[in-house]
Amino acid sequence: MYTIDNKEYPCCTTVTMRFIGGKWKAVILYYLVDGAKRYNELRKLIPTITERTLSLQLKQLEEDNIINRKVYTKKPPLMVEYTLTDFGKTLLPVLNEIAKWGQEAVDTSKKITRN
């Protein structure tokens, strides 16, 4: 058993999925790999995500220290940018392997004839 924040996990995979599991977290992180993004930029990059879901996922990623939220108040309108933290950057090899596997699955599925 593994414990984080007084919650027990049966294996290391469940620990990883605690941080990046779900439909959208890995996608959000994928788009932050290239650098800071504003909320509206992420909305345009992920058009099928709802505003509520994006907000919740960003908040969870921030609480888990995977991303950093920086608010710029000097110039109107208020601007907020999201970036990967150093801890979040440690997920890059994992995200790259997930993307690689996804590409292989797409390539394989093109070769399979379904009836």
N, CA, C and O atoms as a GROMACS GRO file, in nm:
protein
  460
    1MET      N    1   0.083  -0.118   0.000
    1MET     CA    2   0.000   0.000   0.000
    1MET      C    3   0.088   0.125   0.000
    1MET      O    4   0.196   0.129   0.059
    2TYR      N    5   0.037   0.226  -0.068
    2TYR     CA    6   0.107   0.354  -0.075
    2TYR      C    7   0.012   0.461  -0.021
    2TYR      O    8  -0.108   0.456  -0.045
    3THR      N    9   0.068   0.558   0.051
    3THR     CA   10  -0.015   0.660   0.113
    3THR      C   11   0.031   0.799   0.071
    3THR      O   12   0.150   0.831   0.079
    4ILE      N   13  -0.065   0.881   0.026
    4ILE     CA   14  -0.041   1.022  -0.003
    4ILE      C   15  -0.157   1.099   0.057
    4ILE      O   16  -0.273   1.066   0.034
    5ASP      N   17  -0.126   1.202   0.134
    5ASP     CA   18  -0.229   1.285   0.196
    5ASP      C   19  -0.332   1.200   0.272
    5ASP      O   20  -0.452   1.223   0.262
    6ASN      N   21  -0.282   1.104   0.346
    6ASN     CA   22  -0.365   1.014   0.429
    6ASN      C   23  -0.462   0.929   0.348
    6ASN      O   24  -0.558   0.876   0.405
    7LYS      N   25  -0.440   0.915   0.219
    7LYS     CA   26  -0.523   0.828   0.136
    7LYS      C   27  -0.435   0.714   0.087
    7LYS      O   28  -0.323   0.735   0.041
    8GLU      N   29  -0.488   0.592   0.096
    8GLU     CA   30  -0.411   0.474   0.058
    8GLU      C   31  -0.440   0.434  -0.086
    8GLU      O   32  -0.554   0.442  -0.133
    9TYR      N   33  -0.335   0.389  -0.154
    9TYR     CA   34  -0.344   0.343  -0.292
    9TYR      C   35  -0.283   0.204  -0.300
    9TYR      O   36  -0.179   0.179  -0.240
   10PRO      N   37  -0.347   0.111  -0.374
   10PRO     CA   38  -0.298  -0.026  -0.378
   10PRO      C   39  -0.169  -0.046  -0.456
   10PRO      O   40  -0.096  -0.142  -0.432
   11CYS      N   41  -0.139   0.044  -0.552
   11CYS     CA   42  -0.017   0.028  -0.632
   11CYS      C   43   0.027   0.164  -0.685
   11CYS      O   44  -0.046   0.263  -0.675
   12CYS      N   45   0.147   0.167  -0.741
   12CYS     CA   46   0.202   0.293  -0.794
   12CYS      C   47   0.123   0.346  -0.913
   12CYS      O   48   0.118   0.467  -0.934
   13THR      N   49   0.061   0.258  -0.989
   13THR     CA   50  -0.020   0.303  -1.102
   13THR      C   51  -0.137   0.387  -1.054
   13THR      O   52  -0.170   0.488  -1.116
   14THR      N   53  -0.200   0.346  -0.945
   14THR     CA   54  -0.312   0.425  -0.893
   14THR      C   55  -0.266   0.560  -0.840
   14THR      O   56  -0.341   0.658  -0.844
   15VAL      N   57  -0.143   0.566  -0.791
   15VAL     CA   58  -0.088   0.694  -0.747
   15VAL      C   59  -0.074   0.786  -0.868
   15VAL      O   60  -0.114   0.903  -0.862
   16THR      N   61  -0.017   0.735  -0.976
   16THR     CA   62  -0.001   0.815  -1.098
   16THR      C   63  -0.137   0.862  -1.149
   16THR      O   64  -0.154   0.979  -1.184
   17MET      N   65  -0.233   0.770  -1.153
   17MET     CA   66  -0.366   0.805  -1.205
   17MET      C   67  -0.437   0.905  -1.114
   17MET      O   68  -0.525   0.978  -1.161
   18ARG      N   69  -0.402   0.910  -0.988
   18ARG     CA   70  -0.457   1.011  -0.897
   18ARG      C   71  -0.424   1.150  -0.949
   18ARG      O   72  -0.505   1.243  -0.938
   19PHE      N   73  -0.305   1.164  -1.005
   19PHE     CA   74  -0.260   1.295  -1.054
   19PHE      C   75  -0.308   1.326  -1.195
   19PHE      O   76  -0.344   1.440  -1.224
   20ILE      N   77  -0.308   1.226  -1.284
   20ILE     CA   78  -0.338   1.256  -1.425
   20ILE      C   79  -0.457   1.181  -1.480
   20ILE      O   80  -0.484   1.187  -1.600
   21GLY      N   81  -0.528   1.109  -1.393
   21GLY     CA   82  -0.641   1.028  -1.438
   21GLY      C   83  -0.758   1.113  -1.482
   21GLY      O   84  -0.764   1.233  -1.457
   22GLY      N   85  -0.851   1.048  -1.547
   22GLY     CA   86  -0.969   1.116  -1.598
   22GLY      C   87  -0.952   1.150  -1.745
   22GLY      O   88  -0.848   1.124  -1.805
   23LYS      N   89  -1.054   1.207  -1.799
   23LYS     CA   90  -1.058   1.232  -1.943
   23LYS      C   91  -0.972   1.351  -1.986
   23LYS      O   92  -0.922   1.352  -2.099
   24TRP      N   93  -0.953   1.450  -1.900
   24TRP     CA   94  -0.897   1.577  -1.946
   24TRP      C   95  -0.761   1.617  -1.892
   24TRP      O   96  -0.691   1.696  -1.956
   25LYS      N   97  -0.720   1.566  -1.779
   25LYS     CA   98  -0.595   1.614  -1.718
   25LYS      C   99  -0.475   1.594  -1.809
   25LYS      O  100  -0.396   1.687  -1.828
   26ALA      N  101  -0.459   1.477  -1.865
   26ALA     CA  102  -0.344   1.451  -1.954
   26ALA      C  103  -0.350   1.540  -2.077
   26ALA      O  104  -0.247   1.584  -2.128
   27VAL      N  105  -0.471   1.567  -2.127
   27VAL     CA  106  -0.487   1.654  -2.244
   27VAL      C  107  -0.444   1.797  -2.209
   27VAL      O  108  -0.372   1.861  -2.286
   28ILE      N  109  -0.486   1.846  -2.095
   28ILE     CA  110  -0.446   1.980  -2.050
   28ILE      C  111  -0.294   1.987  -2.038
   28ILE      O  112  -0.232   2.082  -2.084
   29LEU      N  113  -0.236   1.886  -1.975
   29LEU     CA  114  -0.090   1.884  -1.958
   29LEU      C  115  -0.019   1.878  -2.093
   29LEU      O  116   0.085   1.941  -2.111
   30TYR      N  117  -0.074   1.803  -2.187
   30TYR     CA  118  -0.017   1.794  -2.322
   30TYR      C  119  -0.003   1.933  -2.383
   30TYR      O  120   0.100   1.964  -2.443
   31TYR      N  121  -0.103   2.017  -2.367
   31TYR     CA  122  -0.098   2.151  -2.425
   31TYR      C  123  -0.011   2.247  -2.346
   31TYR      O  124   0.032   2.349  -2.400
   32LEU      N  125   0.017   2.217  -2.222
   32LEU     CA  126   0.105   2.304  -2.143
   32LEU      C  127   0.253   2.270  -2.161
   32LEU      O  128   0.340   2.344  -2.115
   33VAL      N  129   0.282   2.160  -2.228
   33VAL     CA  130   0.421   2.120  -2.250
   33VAL      C  131   0.498   2.228  -2.327
   33VAL      O  132   0.615   2.253  -2.298
   34ASP      N  133   0.432   2.292  -2.423
   34ASP     CA  134   0.499   2.393  -2.505
   34ASP      C  135   0.514   2.528  -2.437
   34ASP      O  136   0.577   2.618  -2.493
   35GLY      N  137   0.458   2.543  -2.319
   35GLY     CA  138   0.472   2.669  -2.247
   35GLY      C  139   0.339   2.718  -2.191
   35GLY      O  140   0.237   2.650  -2.200
   36ALA      N  141   0.344   2.837  -2.134
   36ALA     CA  142   0.228   2.895  -2.066
   36ALA      C  143   0.109   2.910  -2.161
   36ALA      O  144   0.124   2.945  -2.278
   37LYS      N  145  -0.008   2.884  -2.106
   37LYS     CA  146  -0.132   2.902  -2.181
   37LYS      C  147  -0.232   2.974  -2.091
   37LYS      O  148  -0.236   2.952  -1.970
   38ARG      N  149  -0.312   3.060  -2.151
   38ARG     CA  150  -0.421   3.124  -2.079
   38ARG      C  151  -0.543   3.034  -2.085
   38ARG      O  152  -0.552   2.944  -2.168
   39TYR      N  153  -0.638   3.061  -1.996
   39TYR     CA  154  -0.759   2.980  -1.988
   39TYR      C  155  -0.829   2.973  -2.124
   39TYR      O  156  -0.864   2.864  -2.170
   40ASN      N  157  -0.848   3.087  -2.189
   40ASN     CA  158  -0.917   3.089  -2.318
   40ASN      C  159  -0.840   3.014  -2.427
   40ASN      O  160  -0.900   2.956  -2.518
   41GLU      N  161  -0.707   3.016  -2.419
   41GLU     CA  162  -0.628   2.939  -2.515
   41GLU      C  163  -0.656   2.790  -2.499
   41GLU      O  164  -0.671   2.717  -2.597
   42LEU      N  165  -0.661   2.745  -2.373
   42LEU     CA  166  -0.690   2.604  -2.347
   42LEU      C  167  -0.831   2.568  -2.395
   42LEU      O  168  -0.853   2.460  -2.449
   43ARG      N  169  -0.926   2.657  -2.375
   43ARG     CA  170  -1.063   2.634  -2.422
   43ARG      C  171  -1.067   2.616  -2.574
   43ARG      O  172  -1.140   2.530  -2.625
   44LYS      N  173  -0.989   2.696  -2.645
   44LYS     CA  174  -0.985   2.684  -2.792
   44LYS      C  175  -0.913   2.557  -2.836
   44LYS      O  176  -0.952   2.495  -2.935
   45LEU      N  177  -0.810   2.518  -2.763
   45LEU     CA  178  -0.736   2.397  -2.797
   45LEU      C  179  -0.815   2.270  -2.767
   45LEU      O  180  -0.795   2.167  -2.831
   46ILE      N  181  -0.904   2.279  -2.668
   46ILE     CA  182  -0.984   2.164  -2.626
   46ILE      C  183  -1.132   2.204  -2.634
   46ILE      O  184  -1.197   2.223  -2.531
   47PRO      N  185  -1.185   2.217  -2.754
   47PRO     CA  186  -1.320   2.272  -2.769
   47PRO      C  187  -1.432   2.186  -2.711
   47PRO      O  188  -1.541   2.237  -2.686
   48THR      N  189  -1.409   2.058  -2.689
   48THR     CA  190  -1.515   1.972  -2.637
   48THR      C  191  -1.522   1.968  -2.484
   48THR      O  192  -1.612   1.905  -2.428
   49ILE      N  193  -1.431   2.034  -2.417
   49ILE     CA  194  -1.435   2.039  -2.271
   49ILE      C  195  -1.527   2.154  -2.229
   49ILE      O  196  -1.526   2.261  -2.291
   50THR      N  197  -1.605   2.133  -2.125
   50THR     CA  198  -1.692   2.240  -2.077
   50THR      C  199  -1.610   2.337  -1.991
   50THR      O  200  -1.505   2.300  -1.938
   51GLU      N  201  -1.659   2.458  -1.978
   51GLU     CA  202  -1.589   2.558  -1.896
   51GLU      C  203  -1.577   2.510  -1.752
   51GLU      O  204  -1.472   2.526  -1.690
   52ARG      N  205  -1.683   2.453  -1.700
   52ARG     CA  206  -1.683   2.404  -1.562
   52ARG      C  207  -1.579   2.295  -1.544
   52ARG      O  208  -1.504   2.296  -1.446
   53THR      N  209  -1.574   2.201  -1.636
   53THR     CA  210  -1.479   2.090  -1.626
   53THR      C  211  -1.337   2.142  -1.637
   53THR      O  212  -1.250   2.100  -1.559
   54LEU      N  213  -1.310   2.231  -1.731
   54LEU     CA  214  -1.175   2.287  -1.744
   54LEU      C  215  -1.135   2.357  -1.615
   54LEU      O  216  -1.023   2.337  -1.567
   55SER      N  217  -1.223   2.437  -1.560
   55SER     CA  218  -1.192   2.507  -1.435
   55SER      C  219  -1.161   2.410  -1.322
   55SER      O  220  -1.065   2.428  -1.248
   56LEU      N  221  -1.243   2.305  -1.310
   56LEU     CA  222  -1.221   2.206  -1.204
   56LEU      C  223  -1.090   2.130  -1.222
   56LEU      O  224  -1.016   2.109  -1.126
   57GLN      N  225  -1.062   2.090  -1.345
   57GLN     CA  226  -0.939   2.016  -1.372
   57GLN      C  227  -0.815   2.102  -1.347
   57GLN      O  228  -0.717   2.056  -1.290
   58LEU      N  229  -0.821   2.228  -1.389
   58LEU     CA  230  -0.709   2.320  -1.364
   58LEU      C  231  -0.689   2.339  -1.213
   58LEU      O  232  -0.576   2.340  -1.166
   59LYS      N  233  -0.797   2.353  -1.140
   59LYS     CA  234  -0.788   2.370  -0.995
   59LYS      C  235  -0.726   2.247  -0.930
   59LYS      O  236  -0.640   2.260  -0.843
   60GLN      N  237  -0.769   2.126  -0.971
   60GLN     CA  238  -0.712   2.004  -0.915
   60GLN      C  239  -0.564   1.990  -0.948
   60GLN      O  240  -0.484   1.952  -0.863
   61LEU      N  241  -0.528   2.021  -1.072
   61LEU     CA  242  -0.387   2.013  -1.111
   61LEU      C  243  -0.302   2.113  -1.033
   61LEU      O  244  -0.189   2.084  -0.996
   62GLU      N  245  -0.358   2.229  -1.007
   62GLU     CA  246  -0.287   2.330  -0.928
   62GLU      C  247  -0.273   2.283  -0.783
   62GLU      O  248  -0.166   2.296  -0.723
   63GLU      N  249  -0.380   2.229  -0.726
   63GLU     CA  250  -0.375   2.178  -0.588
   63GLU      C  251  -0.275   2.065  -0.573
   63GLU      O  252  -0.214   2.049  -0.466
   64ASP      N  253  -0.256   1.986  -0.678
   64ASP     CA  254  -0.160   1.876  -0.675
   64ASP      C  255  -0.019   1.920  -0.712
   64ASP      O  256   0.071   1.837  -0.724
   65ASN      N  257   0.000   2.050  -0.730
   65ASN     CA  258   0.132   2.106  -0.763
   65ASN      C  259   0.185   2.057  -0.898
   65ASN      O  260   0.306   2.048  -0.918
   66ILE      N  261   0.094   2.026  -0.989
   66ILE     CA  262   0.133   1.983  -1.124
   66ILE      C  263   0.145   2.106  -1.214
   66ILE      O  264   0.232   2.112  -1.300
   67ILE      N  265   0.056   2.202  -1.194
   67ILE     CA  266   0.062   2.326  -1.271
   67ILE      C  267   0.066   2.446  -1.177
   67ILE      O  268   0.030   2.437  -1.060
   68ASN      N  269   0.112   2.555  -1.232
   68ASN     CA  270   0.117   2.681  -1.160
   68ASN      C  271   0.019   2.779  -1.225
   68ASN      O  272   0.013   2.788  -1.348
   69ARG      N  273  -0.055   2.849  -1.145
   69ARG     CA  274  -0.149   2.952  -1.193
   69ARG      C  275  -0.091   3.087  -1.154
   69ARG      O  276  -0.071   3.116  -1.036
   70LYS      N  277  -0.065   3.170  -1.254
   70LYS     CA  278  -0.009   3.302  -1.228
   70LYS      C  279  -0.108   3.408  -1.276
   70LYS      O  280  -0.151   3.407  -1.391
   71VAL      N  281  -0.142   3.498  -1.185
   71VAL     CA  282  -0.237   3.605  -1.216
   71VAL      C  283  -0.160   3.733  -1.238
   71VAL      O  284  -0.080   3.774  -1.153
   72TYR      N  285  -0.184   3.797  -1.353
   72TYR     CA  286  -0.124   3.926  -1.384
   72TYR      C  287  -0.230   4.033  -1.361
   72TYR      O  288  -0.334   4.034  -1.428
   73THR      N  289  -0.204   4.122  -1.266
   73THR     CA  290  -0.302   4.226  -1.234
   73THR      C  291  -0.260   4.364  -1.281
   73THR      O  292  -0.336   4.460  -1.267
   74LYS      N  293  -0.142   4.376  -1.335
   74LYS     CA  294  -0.089   4.507  -1.375
   74LYS      C  295  -0.166   4.570  -1.490
   74LYS      O  296  -0.189   4.690  -1.491
   75LYS      N  297  -0.207   4.488  -1.585
   75LYS     CA  298  -0.273   4.546  -1.701
   75LYS      C  299  -0.414   4.490  -1.716
   75LYS      O  300  -0.434   4.368  -1.714
   76PRO      N  301  -0.511   4.577  -1.731
   76PRO     CA  302  -0.646   4.526  -1.756
   76PRO      C  303  -0.656   4.473  -1.897
   76PRO      O  304  -0.587   4.527  -1.984
   77PRO      N  305  -0.735   4.373  -1.927
   77PRO     CA  306  -0.808   4.296  -1.827
   77PRO      C  307  -0.716   4.200  -1.754
   77PRO      O  308  -0.605   4.170  -1.798
   78LEU      N  309  -0.766   4.152  -1.642
   78LEU     CA  310  -0.693   4.054  -1.561
   78LEU      C  311  -0.653   3.936  -1.649
   78LEU      O  312  -0.733   3.886  -1.728
   79MET      N  313  -0.529   3.891  -1.635
   79MET     CA  314  -0.481   3.780  -1.718
   79MET      C  315  -0.428   3.670  -1.626
   79MET      O  316  -0.357   3.697  -1.529
   80VAL      N  317  -0.463   3.545  -1.657
   80VAL     CA  318  -0.418   3.430  -1.581
   80VAL      C  319  -0.349   3.334  -1.678
   80VAL      O  320  -0.404   3.301  -1.783
   81GLU      N  321  -0.230   3.289  -1.640
   81GLU     CA  322  -0.157   3.191  -1.721
   81GLU      C  323  -0.131   3.066  -1.639
   81GLU      O  324  -0.114   3.071  -1.517
   82TYR      N  325  -0.130   2.954  -1.709
   82TYR     CA  326  -0.102   2.825  -1.647
   82TYR      C  327   0.026   2.769  -1.709
   82TYR      O  328   0.044   2.772  -1.830
   83THR      N  329   0.113   2.717  -1.624
   83THR     CA  330   0.237   2.654  -1.668
   83THR      C  331   0.259   2.527  -1.586
   83THR      O  332   0.200   2.509  -1.480
   84LEU      N  333   0.344   2.440  -1.638
   84LEU     CA  334   0.384   2.322  -1.562
   84LEU      C  335   0.481   2.362  -1.452
   84LEU      O  336   0.569   2.445  -1.474
   85THR      N  337   0.465   2.304  -1.336
   85THR     CA  338   0.563   2.323  -1.229
   85THR      C  339   0.680   2.228  -1.256
   85THR      O  340   0.674   2.146  -1.348
   86ASP      N  341   0.785   2.241  -1.177
   86ASP     CA  342   0.896   2.146  -1.192
   86ASP      C  343   0.848   2.004  -1.166
   86ASP      O  344   0.889   1.910  -1.234
   87PHE      N  345   0.761   1.988  -1.066
   87PHE     CA  346   0.702   1.856  -1.038
   87PHE      C  347   0.619   1.809  -1.156
   87PHE      O  348   0.624   1.692  -1.193
   88GLY      N  349   0.542   1.899  -1.215
   88GLY     CA  350   0.461   1.865  -1.332
   88GLY      C  351   0.547   1.823  -1.450
   88GLY      O  352   0.509   1.734  -1.527
   89LYS      N  353   0.662   1.886  -1.465
   89LYS     CA  354   0.753   1.851  -1.576
   89LYS      C  355   0.808   1.710  -1.563
   89LYS      O  356   0.849   1.650  -1.662
   90THR      N  357   0.808   1.656  -1.441
   90THR     CA  358   0.855   1.518  -1.425
   90THR      C  359   0.758   1.419  -1.490
   90THR      O  360   0.792   1.302  -1.510
   91LEU      N  361   0.637   1.464  -1.523
   91LEU     CA  362   0.540   1.380  -1.592
   91LEU      C  363   0.562   1.374  -1.743
   91LEU      O  364   0.499   1.293  -1.812
   92LEU      N  365   0.650   1.457  -1.796
   92LEU     CA  366   0.670   1.463  -1.942
   92LEU      C  367   0.705   1.328  -2.003
   92LEU      O  368   0.648   1.292  -2.106
   93PRO      N  369   0.797   1.250  -1.945
   93PRO     CA  370   0.824   1.119  -2.005
   93PRO      C  371   0.700   1.029  -2.007
   93PRO      O  372   0.679   0.954  -2.102
   94VAL      N  373   0.620   1.036  -1.902
   94VAL     CA  374   0.496   0.956  -1.896
   94VAL      C  375   0.400   1.001  -2.005
   94VAL      O  376   0.344   0.919  -2.078
   95LEU      N  377   0.380   1.133  -2.017
   95LEU     CA  378   0.289   1.186  -2.118
   95LEU      C  379   0.338   1.154  -2.259
   95LEU      O  380   0.257   1.123  -2.347
   96ASN      N  381   0.468   1.160  -2.281
   96ASN     CA  382   0.523   1.125  -2.412
   96ASN      C  383   0.497   0.979  -2.446
   96ASN      O  384   0.464   0.946  -2.560
   97GLU      N  385   0.512   0.891  -2.348
   97GLU     CA  386   0.485   0.748  -2.371
   97GLU      C  387   0.336   0.723  -2.396
   97GLU      O  388   0.300   0.639  -2.479
   98ILE      N  389   0.250   0.795  -2.325
   98ILE     CA  390   0.106   0.782  -2.349
   98ILE      C  391   0.073   0.825  -2.492
   98ILE      O  392  -0.003   0.758  -2.561
   99ALA      N  393   0.130   0.938  -2.535
   99ALA     CA  394   0.106   0.986  -2.672
   99ALA      C  395   0.160   0.887  -2.774
   99ALA      O  396   0.096   0.860  -2.876
  100LYS      N  397   0.278   0.833  -2.748
  100LYS     CA  398   0.339   0.735  -2.839
  100LYS      C  399   0.250   0.612  -2.850
  100LYS      O  400   0.226   0.562  -2.960
  101TRP      N  401   0.201   0.562  -2.737
  101TRP     CA  402   0.114   0.446  -2.738
  101TRP      C  403  -0.014   0.475  -2.814
  101TRP      O  404  -0.063   0.391  -2.890
  102GLY      N  405  -0.070   0.594  -2.794
  102GLY     CA  406  -0.191   0.634  -2.865
  102GLY      C  407  -0.171   0.636  -3.015
  102GLY      O  408  -0.258   0.593  -3.091
  103GLN      N  409  -0.055   0.687  -3.059
  103GLN     CA  410  -0.026   0.690  -3.202
  103GLN      C  411  -0.014   0.549  -3.258
  103GLN      O  412  -0.063   0.520  -3.367
  104GLU      N  413   0.052   0.460  -3.182
  104GLU     CA  414   0.064   0.321  -3.225
  104GLU      C  415  -0.074   0.254  -3.232
  104GLU      O  416  -0.099   0.174  -3.322
  105ALA      N  417  -0.162   0.286  -3.138
  105ALA     CA  418  -0.297   0.229  -3.139
  105ALA      C  419  -0.374   0.277  -3.262
  105ALA      O  420  -0.448   0.200  -3.323
  106VAL      N  421  -0.357   0.403  -3.297
  106VAL     CA  422  -0.423   0.458  -3.417
  106VAL      C  423  -0.369   0.387  -3.541
  106VAL      O  424  -0.445   0.344  -3.628
  107ASP      N  425  -0.236   0.376  -3.548
  107ASP     CA  426  -0.174   0.312  -3.664
  107ASP      C  427  -0.218   0.165  -3.676
  107ASP      O  428  -0.245   0.117  -3.786
  108THR      N  429  -0.225   0.095  -3.565
  108THR     CA  430  -0.267  -0.044  -3.564
  108THR      C  431  -0.414  -0.058  -3.605
  108THR      O  432  -0.449  -0.149  -3.681
  109SER      N  433  -0.498   0.031  -3.556
  109SER     CA  434  -0.640   0.021  -3.586
  109SER      C  435  -0.668   0.044  -3.736
  109SER      O  436  -0.769  -0.004  -3.788
  110LYS      N  437  -0.581   0.117  -3.803
  110LYS     CA  438  -0.598   0.139  -3.947
  110LYS      C  439  -0.572   0.010  -4.024
  110LYS      O  440  -0.623  -0.008  -4.135
  111LYS      N  441  -0.493  -0.079  -3.966
  111LYS     CA  442  -0.458  -0.204  -4.033
  111LYS      C  443  -0.559  -0.316  -4.005
  111LYS      O  444  -0.558  -0.420  -4.071
  112ILE      N  445  -0.645  -0.294  -3.907
  112ILE     CA  446  -0.741  -0.398  -3.867
  112ILE      C  447  -0.872  -0.375  -3.943
  112ILE      O  448  -0.926  -0.265  -3.944
  113THR      N  449  -0.922  -0.481  -4.005
  113THR     CA  450  -1.050  -0.474  -4.074
  113THR      C  451  -1.158  -0.520  -3.977
  113THR      O  452  -1.152  -0.631  -3.923
  114ARG      N  453  -1.255  -0.434  -3.955
  114ARG     CA  454  -1.365  -0.469  -3.865
  114ARG      C  455  -1.487  -0.506  -3.947
  114ARG      O  456  -1.516  -0.443  -4.049
  115ASN      N  457  -1.559  -0.608  -3.903
  115ASN     CA  458  -1.682  -0.652  -3.972
  115ASN      C  459  -1.803  -0.588  -3.912
  115ASN      O  460  -1.915  -0.613  -3.957
   0.00000   0.00000   0.00000
